[in-house]
């Protein structure tokens, strides 16, 4: 007996374009913050 695929999954119900925006924007934001943070030197004054 085979199980039916779950139709309530976000990957099964949302269009691909919306999924790309939903998952790519936080990733790009994190990469940008990391890149800016690596350019700024975080040292404490003596």
C-alpha positions as CSV (number, residue, x, y, z in Angstrom):
1,X,0.0,0.0,0.0
2,X,1.5,3.4,-1.1
3,X,1.0,6.5,0.9
4,X,-0.4,9.6,-0.8
5,X,2.0,12.6,-0.9
6,X,1.2,15.3,1.6
7,X,-0.5,18.1,-0.1
8,X,-0.3,20.5,2.8
9,X,3.5,20.9,2.4
10,X,4.6,24.4,1.4
11,X,6.7,22.9,-1.4
12,X,3.6,21.2,-2.9
13,X,1.3,24.1,-2.7
14,X,3.3,27.3,-3.4
15,X,4.5,28.4,-6.8
16,X,8.3,28.2,-7.4
17,X,8.8,32.0,-7.7
18,X,7.3,32.6,-4.3
19,X,9.5,29.8,-2.8
20,X,12.6,31.3,-4.3
21,X,11.8,34.8,-2.8
22,X,10.8,33.3,0.5
23,X,14.0,31.3,0.9
24,X,16.6,33.4,-1.0
25,X,16.0,36.8,0.6
26,X,16.9,35.7,4.1
27,X,20.0,33.9,2.7
28,X,21.1,36.9,0.7
29,X,20.5,39.2,3.7
30,X,22.7,37.0,5.9
31,X,25.5,36.9,3.4
32,X,25.4,40.6,3.0
33,X,25.5,41.2,6.8
34,X,28.4,38.7,7.1
35,X,30.3,40.4,4.3
36,X,29.9,43.9,5.8
37,X,30.8,42.5,9.2
38,X,34.0,41.0,7.9
39,X,35.0,44.4,6.4
40,X,34.5,46.2,9.7
41,X,37.2,45.6,12.3
42,X,35.6,44.8,15.7
43,X,38.3,45.8,18.2
44,X,37.7,47.3,21.6
45,X,39.6,50.5,22.5
46,X,42.3,50.2,25.1
